[in-house]
Amino acid sequence: MYNKIFKRVLDIIISLTALLILLPLFIPVVFILKFTGENEVLYFQKRVGKNLIEFEIIKFATMLKNSPNLGDGIYTADEDFRILKFGKFLRKTKINELPQIFNILFGNMSIVGPRPLIKETFKFYKETEREKISSIKPGLTGISSIFFSQEDKILKNSKNKETFYKEKIAPLKKSLELYYINNQSFYLDFKIIVCTALKISRMSNKKIMNFFPGIKTEILKIEQLEKLIF
């Protein structure tokens, strides 16, 4: 089993280093958000964390304040009217996710782990699956983050986003998260971090899947979803 203390120490070292490196980026982002859009800098949302305990995930604000009560509610698709102009840039570059470094320092999250979901979508998993997935801290990145990086585009043209998510996306995400839980290791975390960087640099799922031979079937199904929608 992956040593929890060792992983926590790595989380703190990597997070503090990243924070120092990213500080020059955070300052202009904070300034722009403060004086554009709805003058909101940070967005806090309840997610299901370790042992099924909810916590508030921290992101840069990218959408209208009242967005959960507008449009498609909890589901956000590509070109969603609720996304602010600067928010589109932050979401495309994944910069909006970077404040989760503080979640890692606070101990709510880890660098690598299952992506934390809101309880409305986490309920699509069976109780035993929810318990297993939440047995460890959620991560800033993870296998589902890599292979579902185009989720907003996949959802874009679906007529009923909740049904589509429940029937098509949730089962695949669950399989990816359970694969991670069952194969935890320092080497797997290292591969996920490397592949996250490759994905940000626009490498395709089909090329990245060679790093994860145990989940090729799931990845190919995600590829089919992307082809179906696009």
N, C-alpha and C positions, 0 to 999 in steps of 0.2 A: 504493500500500500504506500502511496505517495505520502511522504512525511509532511504533516500539516504545519509543523513549526517551520520547517525549511521553506515550504511554499509561502507562508506568511512573511517570513523575512525577505524573500525575493520580491513579494508584492510591494513591501514598504520601500525597498531599495530602488526598484524600477519606477515606482510611482513618484518618489521624491526626485529622482533624476529627470523623469519626464516633465514634472512640474517646473523644474528649473529651466529646462530647455524650451518649454512651451510658453513660459511667462511672457516673452516678447510678442507672441501671437495672441495671447489672451487679452492683453491690454487694448489693442485696437478693436478686437471683437466686442469687448465690453463697452467701449466708447460708442461704436456704431449702433449696437443694440439699444443703448441708453437713449440715443437721440434719433432713432428711426422706429418705424413700426408702431408698436404700442408701448414703447419705453420700458419693456420688460427685458431683463438680462438673463435671468435663470428661470428654468421651468422645473417644478418638482412634481413627480408623479409616483403614486404608490405602486410598488411591484412586490411580487411574492419572492421572499428571500429564503435563506437557510431555515430549515425546520418549519416551513410554511408561515414564517413570521413576515409580515409586510414591513417594508421600509420605503423611504422616499428616494427615488433615483434622481440624480441631478444632471440636467442638460442645459445647454444654451437654448433660449427661447427661439422657436422658429415659426410658431403658428399664432393665430388669433387667440386671445385669452379665453374666449368662450367656445373654443373649437369642439370640446366634447359634446356640446349641445347643438352643434351645427353639422350640416352635411351628413357624412357617413359615421359620425360619432367617434367611437374608439379606433376605427380603421382609417388609416391614412394612405391614400394612393398617390401615385405620381401625378403631378400637375393639380393637386388638390387646391381648390380656391382658398382654403383656410391658411395655406402656407404663405408667409410673408416673403417679400422679394429677397431680402438678405438671407432669410431662412432657407430659401432654395439652395443658395450657395453653401450654407453651413451643412445642410443635409447631404448634398451631393458629395462634398469633401469629407463627410463624417466628423467635421470639427465640432458639430453640436453634441457629439457623444463624449468629448474630452473632459468635461467637468466631472465625469464619473471617476476620475482619478481621486477626487475627494472621498467618494464612496468607498474606494479601496483603502485609503488611509484611515477612514473612520471604522473600517472593519466590516462594512455591509457587503462588500464585493471582493472579488479576486481579479487578477489580470485575466486569467483564463478560467472558464467554467460555463455552465449552461446559461443562456441569456435569460434574465429575469422577465417574466411576463406579468401583465396585469391579471387580477384574479378572474376577470371575465373571460379571458382566453385560456388561462391555466386550467380552468374547469373542464376544458375539452379533453383533458387527459383523465385516465382512470385514477381512482384514489391511490392505488398502490404505485402507479407511475408518478403521480405528484409527490408522494412521500419519498420515493427513491431519488427523483431529480432534485428535490429540495434538501437532500441529505448533506449537500455541500454548498459552499457559497456560490452564488451566481457570478458570472464573469463579464468583464468589459468586452471581451471577445470570446468566441467559441466556435465550434463546428457549424452550428446553425447560423451564426452571424456571417460566416464566410459564404456559405452556399445559398443563403437567403438574403444576400445583400441587395437583390433586385426585387424584394418582396413588394415594394410600393408599385413597381411597374407591373408585376404579376396581378396585383389587385385592381389595377387601373380600369380595365374594361369588364370586370366581373359585375353582373347585375345585382346579385345579393352577396355583398362582401362577407357577411358573417357566415353564411352557409358555405361559401367557397373556402373561406379560411378553415372552418371546422372540418370540412370533408376532404380538402386537398392539401392544405398547408400544415395544419396541426399534426396529422399522423406522421408526416415526414420529419417535422421538427422534433417530435417525440422520439423517433427512432435515432436521430442524430445525437440528441442529448443523452439517451440511454447508452449509446455506444461510448460516449465520452466517460460516463459514470463507470461503466464496466471495464474501461481500459486506461484509467488514470495513471499517468506517469510523467516524469519530468520531460522525457523525450516527446511524448504526445503534446504536452504544453508548448514545447519548443517548436514543433512542427506547426501548431496552430498559430503561433505568433508570426512565424515566417510566412505562412500562407495568408494571414491577414494582410501583411504588407504586400504580398503578390497580388491579392485581390484588389487592394486600393490602387495598385498600379495597372489595373484592368486585365489581369490574366483571367482566362475563362475557367469556369467550373470544371470543364472536361479535362483541362490540363492539370488543375490542382488536385483532382480526385485521385491521381496516381500516388499522392502522399497518404491516402486513406483507403487502401484496398478493401477494408472490411465493410465499407458503406457505399460501394460503387452502385449498387442497385438503387439506393435512395437518391444518390446524386444524379443518376440518369433520369429518374422520375422528375426531379426538379428541373432538369434541362428540358424535358417534355412540357412541363408547365410553362416555362418561359417561351418555348416555341409556339405553344397553343395560344397564348395571350398576344404575343407580338405579331 
